[in-house]
Amino acid sequence: MSESVSPTLDEAVLSALRESVGGDDAFVVDLVETYLSDGAEQLDAIAAAVAAGDAGALVRPAHTLKSASYTVGAMRLGDLARSLEQRGRSGVLDGGVAEADAARAEWAAVDRALRSWSAAHR
């Protein structure tokens, strides 16, 4: 039995978001651009927390990245951030560096996908 893998970008989430704001593409594009700016900062904070072995410092940036990622349809990154948040809350950081690295790699794919989506909806 194969495990379900979340997509890098679930465009249905962006479509639902767009509908929820009355089809205002400019608003959604602005939200995506803010996410792209803030997300990079959250990833830096996650990497710093994991490198320092500071579980408490991991919780907030991982939680913020998780929530924002799910909002814009970055499902796989949201899943990684959720796992990192759980590591922080549990205080068990074993494997955290590899997971933070995986989140950084997924971020690159999310960045490309969202920039492409934004360009098509300007």
Secondary structure as the mmCIF struct_conf table of DSSP 4:
data_model
#
loop_
_struct_conf.conf_type_id
_struct_conf.id
_struct_conf.beg_label_comp_id
_struct_conf.beg_label_asym_id
_struct_conf.beg_label_seq_id
_struct_conf.end_label_comp_id
_struct_conf.end_label_asym_id
_struct_conf.end_label_seq_id
HELX_LH_PP_P HELX_LH_PP_P1 SER A 2 SER A 4
BEND BEND1 THR A 8 THR A 8
HELX_RH_AL_P HELX_RH_AL_P1 GLU A 11 SER A 20
TURN_TY1_P TURN_TY1_P1 VAL A 21 GLY A 23
HELX_RH_AL_P HELX_RH_AL_P2 ASP A 25 ALA A 52
TURN_TY1_P TURN_TY1_P2 GLY A 53 GLY A 53
HELX_RH_AL_P HELX_RH_AL_P3 ALA A 55 VAL A 72
TURN_TY1_P TURN_TY1_P3 GLY A 73 GLY A 73
HELX_RH_AL_P HELX_RH_AL_P4 MET A 75 SER A 90
TURN_TY1_P TURN_TY1_P4 GLY A 91 GLY A 91
TURN_TY1_P TURN_TY1_P5 ASP A 94 GLY A 95
HELX_RH_AL_P HELX_RH_AL_P5 GLY A 96 ALA A 120
TURN_TY1_P TURN_TY1_P6 HIS A 121 HIS A 121
#
